[in-house]
Amino acid sequence: MKKKFNILFLSENFLKKYSFLSEKKNISLNKKWKLIDLLIKFPMRNEYSLKDLIKIIEPIKPRLYSISSSPKAHENVIHITVSRHRFQLNGKTVYGHCSDFLSKLKIGDELFFFIYKNKIFKLPNSDKNIILIGPGTGIAPFRSFLYEREATKAPGKNWLFFGNQNFDTDFLYKTEIINWKKKGILYRVILSFSRDQEKKIYVQDKIWINRIEFFSWIKNGAYVYVCGNKIPMSVDVEKMISRVIEEVGKCNSKLFIKKMKKEGRYLKDVY
């Protein structure tokens, strides 16, 4: 059975290149264009052919997902944590190309993938304390970290900040997280479900609530990991960490964070 795929929208870089082939030059770079619509609205000049068009078409960029399993706990198996991306465009619901494709796979379907090694975003020595900040599917690598630390009986403490919209529907890996807390694998778990109350509360707000202990941890060498949406989540989280450093630690936050990054104690995997 053939699968139905979403048509990809053209990049701004492609639109700029195509403008040189087109009869008209006033192509809107801010609009989402499908290739067929672009060719109809802005046909190519007669001196150009299909070969010229093919030369500027860009390959589909690979989608990189964090592995959420541990080789020590899940031998010969790879887990990923994917949310089907959904957004509105011109009054219609549109889905992300890769997440939509993955959501439609059935048991037994085959797919091709490659493993991209992230040599920076990894666990420190087993005795080091770590703070994991992963809202939504940002939990993915931290699930891997926690399984790894459980399997290796790492003595370092693990503190997890997890957030999503609703407790009842969006608490990813709820059973595992609760069990890790009971077994002591997780020293602390701080949850934030933004839509469960009138005023939205995010993980950065919970960092502020726990600011005294948070600063104590990073002052004493804890590693901080942030995974999830680059904007606005990771930006807001870093702003809050800076505030904690300034107001609790009475330190220059720029110098403090710069030192942490240099020591490899502040790491981000954001998208």
C-alpha positions as CSV (number, residue, x, y, z in Angstrom):
1,M,0.0,0.0,0.0
2,K,1.4,3.4,-0.9
3,K,1.8,5.9,1.9
4,K,0.6,9.5,1.6
5,F,3.3,12.0,2.3
6,N,3.0,15.7,3.0
7,I,4.4,18.0,0.3
8,L,7.4,19.8,1.5
9,F,7.5,23.6,1.5
10,L,10.4,25.3,-0.4
11,S,13.2,27.0,1.6
12,E,14.0,30.6,1.4
13,N,17.4,29.7,-0.2
14,F,15.6,27.8,-3.0
15,L,13.2,30.7,-3.6
16,K,16.1,33.2,-4.0
17,K,17.8,30.9,-6.5
18,Y,14.5,30.3,-8.4
19,S,13.8,34.0,-8.7
20,F,16.7,34.1,-11.3
21,L,15.0,31.5,-13.4
22,S,11.5,33.1,-13.2
23,E,9.8,35.6,-15.5
24,K,8.8,37.5,-12.4
25,K,11.2,38.5,-9.6
26,N,8.8,39.5,-6.8
27,I,8.5,36.1,-5.1
28,S,7.4,36.4,-1.5
29,L,10.1,34.8,0.7
30,N,7.8,34.9,3.8
31,K,5.1,32.7,2.2
32,K,5.1,28.9,2.3
33,W,5.4,27.7,-1.3
34,K,4.8,24.3,-2.8
35,L,6.7,23.7,-6.0
36,I,3.6,23.3,-8.2
37,D,2.1,26.5,-6.9
38,L,5.4,28.3,-7.5
39,L,5.7,27.1,-11.1
40,I,2.1,28.2,-11.9
41,K,2.4,31.6,-10.2
42,F,6.0,32.3,-11.3
43,P,6.8,30.3,-14.5
44,M,10.4,29.9,-15.6
45,R,11.7,32.0,-18.5
46,N,11.9,30.2,-21.9
47,E,15.7,29.9,-21.9
48,Y,15.7,27.7,-18.8
49,S,14.7,24.0,-18.7
50,L,13.8,21.3,-16.2
51,K,17.5,20.5,-15.8
52,D,18.1,24.1,-14.5
53,L,15.3,23.6,-12.0
54,I,16.6,20.3,-10.8
55,K,20.1,21.8,-10.3
56,I,18.7,24.2,-7.6
57,I,16.4,21.7,-5.8
58,E,17.7,21.0,-2.4
59,P,17.8,17.5,-0.9
60,I,15.5,16.8,2.1
61,K,17.5,17.6,5.3
62,P,17.8,14.6,7.6
63,R,15.7,14.8,10.8
64,L,17.8,14.0,13.8
65,Y,16.0,12.4,16.8
66,S,17.6,11.8,20.2
67,I,17.9,8.1,21.1
68,S,15.8,7.5,24.2
69,S,17.1,4.0,25.0
70,S,20.3,2.7,26.6
71,P,22.5,0.0,25.0
72,K,22.9,-1.5,28.5
73,A,19.2,-1.7,29.2
74,H,17.8,-2.2,25.7
75,E,20.2,-4.5,23.8
76,N,20.0,-4.3,20.0
77,V,16.9,-2.0,20.2
78,I,16.7,1.7,19.6
79,H,13.9,3.9,21.0
80,I,13.0,7.4,19.8
81,T,10.5,9.8,21.3
82,V,8.5,11.6,18.6
83,S,5.5,14.0,18.7
84,R,3.5,14.3,15.5
85,H,4.0,18.0,14.6
86,R,0.8,19.7,13.8
87,F,0.2,23.3,12.8
88,Q,-2.3,25.5,10.9
89,L,-1.6,26.9,7.5
90,N,-4.2,28.8,5.4
91,G,-7.0,27.4,7.6
92,K,-5.9,23.8,7.2
93,T,-4.2,21.4,9.6
94,V,-0.7,20.5,8.3
95,Y,1.6,17.9,9.7
96,G,5.4,17.8,10.0
97,H,6.9,15.7,7.1
98,C,9.0,13.2,9.1
99,S,6.9,13.0,12.3
100,D,3.8,12.3,10.2
101,F,5.6,9.6,8.3
102,L,6.8,7.9,11.5
103,S,3.3,8.1,13.0
104,K,1.9,6.1,10.1
105,L,4.5,3.2,10.3
106,K,3.1,-0.2,11.2
107,I,4.8,-3.1,12.8
108,G,6.9,-4.9,10.2
109,D,7.4,-1.8,8.0
110,E,11.0,-1.2,7.1
111,L,12.8,2.2,7.0
112,F,16.3,3.4,6.5
113,F,18.1,5.5,9.1
114,F,21.6,6.3,10.2
115,I,23.1,7.0,13.6
116,Y,24.7,10.4,14.1
117,K,27.1,10.4,17.0
118,N,26.9,13.4,19.3
119,K,30.2,13.4,21.0
120,I,29.4,16.4,23.3
121,F,25.9,15.7,24.7
122,K,26.7,12.7,26.8
123,L,26.9,11.6,30.4
124,P,29.8,12.8,32.6
125,N,31.7,10.5,35.0
126,S,29.4,8.3,37.0
127,D,30.0,10.2,40.3
128,K,28.9,13.6,39.0
129,N,25.5,15.1,39.8
130,I,23.4,16.0,36.8
131,I,20.4,18.3,36.3
132,L,18.2,17.3,33.3
133,I,15.8,19.9,31.9
134,G,13.6,18.3,29.2
135,P,10.1,19.5,28.5
136,G,8.0,17.5,26.1
137,T,9.9,15.2,23.8
138,G,13.1,16.8,25.2
139,I,12.8,14.0,27.7
140,A,14.2,11.6,25.1
141,P,18.0,11.6,25.8
142,F,17.4,11.8,29.6
143,R,15.4,8.6,29.5
144,S,18.5,7.1,27.9
145,F,20.7,8.7,30.6
146,L,18.6,7.4,33.4
147,Y,18.5,3.9,32.1
148,E,22.3,4.0,31.7
149,R,22.9,5.3,35.2
150,E,20.5,2.7,36.6
151,A,22.3,-0.1,34.7
152,T,25.7,1.0,35.8
153,K,24.7,1.8,39.4
154,A,26.2,5.3,39.0
155,P,26.6,7.0,42.4
156,G,26.0,10.6,41.0
157,K,22.6,12.2,41.8
158,N,20.1,12.8,39.1
159,W,17.6,15.7,39.2
160,L,14.9,15.9,36.5
161,F,12.8,18.9,35.4
162,F,10.0,17.7,33.1
163,G,7.2,19.7,31.7
164,N,4.3,19.5,29.2
165,Q,0.8,20.7,28.7
166,N,-1.4,18.4,30.8
167,F,-0.7,15.8,33.5
168,D,-3.3,13.3,32.4
169,T,-2.4,13.2,28.7
170,D,1.1,14.5,28.3
171,F,3.2,12.9,31.1
172,L,5.6,11.0,28.9
173,Y,7.2,8.0,30.5
174,K,5.1,8.6,33.7
175,T,5.5,5.0,35.0
176,E,9.2,4.9,34.4
177,I,9.8,8.3,36.0
178,I,7.7,7.4,39.1
179,N,9.6,4.1,39.4
180,W,13.0,5.8,39.1
181,K,12.0,8.2,41.9
182,K,10.9,5.3,44.1
183,K,14.1,3.4,43.5
184,G,16.2,6.5,44.2
185,I,17.6,6.6,40.6
186,L,16.0,10.1,40.5
187,Y,17.0,12.1,43.5
188,R,14.5,14.8,42.6
189,V,11.7,15.1,40.1
190,I,10.1,18.5,39.4
191,L,7.1,18.5,37.2
192,S,5.4,21.4,35.4
193,F,2.2,21.0,33.4
194,S,1.4,24.4,31.9
195,R,-2.3,24.0,31.0
196,D,-3.4,22.3,34.3
197,Q,-4.1,25.7,35.9
198,E,-5.3,29.1,34.8
199,K,-1.8,30.6,34.9
200,K,0.7,28.8,32.7
201,I,3.7,27.4,34.6
202,Y,6.8,26.2,32.8
203,V,9.9,24.4,33.8
204,Q,11.8,27.7,34.1
205,D,9.3,28.8,36.7
206,K,10.0,25.6,38.6
207,I,13.7,26.3,38.4
208,W,13.1,29.6,40.1
209,I,11.0,28.0,42.8
210,N,13.9,25.6,43.5
211,R,16.5,28.3,43.0
212,I,18.4,27.8,46.3
213,E,19.1,24.1,45.8
214,F,19.6,24.6,42.0
215,F,22.3,27.1,42.5
216,S,23.9,24.9,45.2
217,W,24.1,22.1,42.8
218,I,25.7,24.0,39.9
219,K,28.1,25.9,42.3
220,N,29.3,22.5,43.5
221,G,30.0,21.0,40.1
222,A,26.7,19.6,38.8
223,Y,26.2,19.2,35.1
224,V,23.2,20.9,33.4
225,Y,21.6,19.4,30.3
226,V,18.8,21.1,28.3
227,C,16.9,19.4,25.5
228,G,13.8,20.4,23.6
229,N,12.7,23.4,21.6
230,K,15.4,26.0,21.0
231,I,12.9,28.9,20.9
232,P,11.5,29.9,23.3
233,M,12.2,27.1,25.8
234,S,16.0,26.9,25.9
235,V,16.3,30.7,25.7
236,D,13.8,31.1,28.6
237,V,15.5,28.4,30.6
238,E,19.0,30.0,30.2
239,K,17.5,33.4,31.2
240,M,16.2,31.9,34.4
241,I,19.4,30.1,35.2
242,S,21.2,33.4,34.7
243,R,18.7,35.1,37.1
244,V,19.3,32.4,39.7
245,I,23.1,32.9,39.4
246,E,22.7,36.6,39.7
247,E,20.2,36.8,42.5
248,V,21.0,33.7,44.6
249,G,24.7,33.4,43.9
250,K,25.4,37.1,43.6
251,C,27.7,36.2,40.7
252,N,28.2,37.5,37.1
253,S,25.9,35.1,35.3
254,K,27.7,35.5,31.9
255,L,31.0,34.6,33.4
256,F,29.5,31.8,35.4
257,I,27.8,30.2,32.5
258,K,30.8,30.7,30.2
259,K,32.9,28.8,32.7
260,M,30.3,26.0,32.9
261,K,30.3,25.7,29.1
262,K,34.1,25.7,28.9
263,E,34.1,22.9,31.5
264,G,31.5,21.0,29.6
265,R,29.0,21.3,32.4
266,Y,26.3,23.2,30.5
267,L,25.1,21.3,27.5
268,K,22.2,21.8,25.1
269,D,20.6,19.6,22.5
270,V,17.9,21.9,21.1
271,Y,16.0,22.1,17.8
